[in-house]
Amino acid sequence: MNKTTLLCATGAWLAMSSAMLSAQAQPDTPNAQLLREAESKTVGEYCGFARRILGDAAVAAAISADAERARASAALICNPLLTHFSLASLSGRSHAPWQGVARLNVNSFNDAQRGILDGMTEFRAIVREPTVDPLVKRALGEDATAFINVAETAHDLVSAMSRDRALQRLANYERKLGPTSARLNAPEVALNYLAQRFIKGFTPTPLGGPSPLEVVASYAPGYVTASSLKKATPVSVSEFGLRWYLFGEQFGKPGFKGLLFPTYWSVGVITASDRNGALVWPWRGPDRSGPYFAWGSLKVGYINRDGGSWLFTKQFQAIPLAF
């Protein structure tokens, strides 16, 4: 690979990496009142109530059938690493406490810690049962109202996050499969259908919905190159690479804004023959290959060849499921 091609490929990779890190979808914000409540209550506060409730003999007798589940849920809640975190920070909508930043309670970040909100949901379901709730209130006395507030705030936060994740999954499908997405040819349809079923990284996830990845394998006769300073010449190329859909709220814009904040970007390898022209077989004669990068529908590629090195085009499909 010559120096120019290497620089082009490096630039495309840096642009890709930046987009991957900054352009992921963010969940919708729960209502402001709920966030204020969640910000004022900590995991440690919830943990203290859970321990007091489980330590009461009357409550322990009432939940004997569910005692093991209640203790397991309390263990999730009473995680030393997260004790100073607010409930809002667990949703990713608030900052970590200074104790967390200072790593005062460091332990291994395992699956149990990730399930803390599930633990809160499970614990609430057990101790707010009609037959158990009066015993819990008696055990906590004047603090019963405070426990109900923290438990219900955590429950409402989990419900809001679940709702927002469902809406976000639908929005992601619309972004990837909707009117601003790239049009695929028949081989790409088959490849991507199989990839989303069997290849890790292309399969959908319960939280995010569709994968942002898509296979590119196309014949593109619409590139142009400047073979001289006065003449733009059509070039037909093959494209093989990956497309990444941008699920962030600021992307997927129509019109001029779509040029700056498109629905997707892609990167890969293009191949063209030694002969320029529309509808030319890309592997005719001594073909040449090089990298290409696309930001939305605008694409640029580089191949070291006498018939013009820099190639440009705009994503389009003249014949459905073809090219």
Buried (B, 14 or more C-beta within 10 A) or exposed (E): EEEEBEEBBEEBEEBBEEBEEEBEBEBBEBEEEBBEBBBBBBBBBBBBBBEBBBEBEEBBEBBEEBBEBBBBBBEBBBBEBBBBBBBBBBBEBBEEBEBBEEEEEEEEEEEBBEBBBEBBBBBBBBBBBEEBBEBBBEBBEEEBEBBBBBBEBBBBBBEBBEEBBEEBBEBBBBBBEEEBBBBBBEEBEEBBEEBBEEBEEBEBEEEBBBBBBBBBBBBBBBBBBBBEEEEEBBBBBBBBBBBBBBBBEEBBBEEEEBEEBBBBBBBBBBBBBEBBEEEBEBEEEEBBBBBBBBBBBBBBBBBEBEBBBBBBBEBEBEEEEEB
